Structure formats: C-alpha cells, structure tokens
Amino acid sequence: MAFIRFVHASPLSVIDAWRRVTDWERHGARVPLTRTVLLTPPPVGVGTRFTAVTGIGRCRFDDPMEVTLWHPPAGGTAGRCRLEKRGRAVTGWAEIEVRAAPAGGPGCEVLWQEELHLRGLPRRLDGLLAPVGRLVFGRVVSGLLRTDRRPGA
C-alpha cells in the first residue's frame, strides 16, 4: 500500500474547514472525470456511505467508501474522521483531521493520511502511487479550502 500524508494550512476556522473537507460530494468535483454519489442520506456520520465514480461511460471504476469514525470539532478540540475504501479496484483507508493552527496562530491545519492500494498494481509501484496521491488529494483539499471561491462554487 502507498502511504500518503500531507498537512495543508488554511486561514479558515476549524469549523468552516471541517464542513468543507467533509462535504463528500464536492470532493468529486475536484478530481478530473470524477463524481461522488452519496449512498446514505444526511446527516453525515459513522455509517455514511458514498462512492467516487471515475471515468467516462462504461470505462470507469468505483471507489466505494464508508465513514467509520466521526468526531466533528467541538469545544476547541480537533475534528477527525476515517474512511474505509471498500472497492474491488481501490482499497485502504483515509483519515482527515482538522485542528487549530499551531502555537495559537490564526486559522487551522488539515492533516490528511491515507493508505491506498490499487488492485492489480504491483507493490513495487507504490513509490510512484504515493506522490501521485499526494498531488491529487492535495489538490482536492486546496480547492475545498479556497477562501476566494464564490458562494455555491
């Protein structure tokens, strides 16, 4: 499995950043040729299931996920969630933590950690998969946290 880890700083509050990075439908809009389909109705929490569908027409793959840990930020504590990837093509997990900026600075940090495995991909290629994953998921988080976006964009 490829291990992906990065930290993204944001001027947003912990609550606002949490709301954005756990808006699963918006994740798909940040990955080329991908859309996210919610399989369970809101509210989001443990047991929420969704699928990221990537591809065009019949040439596609599904990445079904389930929220297995859900602790929204409250009372000055960090928010943390865990997703289990349960697909035929993509397996692994992702954890997202949104915490206050270090040393009492303004804004927050988003810590993304993920173990990702693509079935059929030899383990010797995990060294290539990890930087690609950091690029893709980093782009997702960066886009979700942009503060200059228009409402509804």
Secondary structure in CASP SS format (residue, H / E / C, confidence):
PFRMAT SS
TARGET T0000
AUTHOR 0000-0000-0000
METHOD secondary structure of the structure
MODEL  1
M C 1.00
A E 1.00
F E 1.00
I E 1.00
R E 1.00
F E 1.00
V E 1.00
H E 1.00
A E 1.00
S E 1.00
P C 1.00
L C 1.00
S C 1.00
V H 1.00
I H 1.00
D H 1.00
A H 1.00
W H 1.00
R H 1.00
R H 1.00
V H 1.00
T C 1.00
D C 1.00
W H 1.00
E H 1.00
R H 1.00
H H 1.00
G H 1.00
A H 1.00
R C 1.00
V C 1.00
P C 1.00
L C 1.00
T E 1.00
R E 1.00
T E 1.00
V E 1.00
L E 1.00
L C 1.00
T C 1.00
P C 1.00
P C 1.00
P C 1.00
V C 1.00
G C 1.00
V C 1.00
G C 1.00
T C 1.00
R E 1.00
F E 1.00
T E 1.00
A E 1.00
V E 1.00
T E 1.00
G E 1.00
I E 1.00
G C 1.00
R C 1.00
C E 1.00
R E 1.00
F E 1.00
D E 1.00
D E 1.00
P E 1.00
M E 1.00
E E 1.00
V E 1.00
T E 1.00
L E 1.00
W E 1.00
H E 1.00
P C 1.00
P C 1.00
A C 1.00
G C 1.00
G C 1.00
T C 1.00
A C 1.00
G E 1.00
R E 1.00
C E 1.00
R E 1.00
L E 1.00
E E 1.00
K E 1.00
R E 1.00
G C 1.00
R C 1.00
A C 1.00
V E 1.00
T E 1.00
G E 1.00
W E 1.00
A E 1.00
E E 1.00
I E 1.00
E E 1.00
V E 1.00
R E 1.00
A E 1.00
A C 1.00
P H 1.00
A H 1.00
G H 1.00
G C 1.00
P C 1.00
G C 1.00
C E 1.00
E E 1.00
V E 1.00
L E 1.00
W E 1.00
Q E 1.00
E E 1.00
E E 1.00
L E 1.00
H E 1.00
L E 1.00
R C 1.00
G C 1.00
L C 1.00
P C 1.00
R H 1.00
R H 1.00
L H 1.00
D H 1.00
G H 1.00
L H 1.00
L H 1.00
A H 1.00
P H 1.00
V H 1.00
G H 1.00
R H 1.00
L H 1.00
V H 1.00
F H 1.00
G H 1.00
R H 1.00
V H 1.00
V H 1.00
S H 1.00
G H 1.00
L H 1.00
L H 1.00
R C 1.00
T C 1.00
D C 1.00
R C 1.00
R C 1.00
P C 1.00
G C 1.00
A C 1.00
END
